[in-house]
């Protein structure tokens, strides 16, 4: 049972993202929603260039966001 409780996929980055940037995940998802219908790498680039996120963190947020759409 212990192994099945582990968070997998993009959401596994969320605690680190919140700690590193001091913002809740909802903040970043709102930014992605407001960015409109763009491709994965365009959204990753926007988070990196306009908001200073690292590539791995930006990629995880975008993957999660696009999977929800």
Secondary structure, DSSP 8 states (H G I E B T S, - for coil): -GGGGS--GGGGGHHHHHHHHSS-HHHHHHHHHHT-S--HHHHHHHHHHHH---HHHHHHHHHHHHHH-
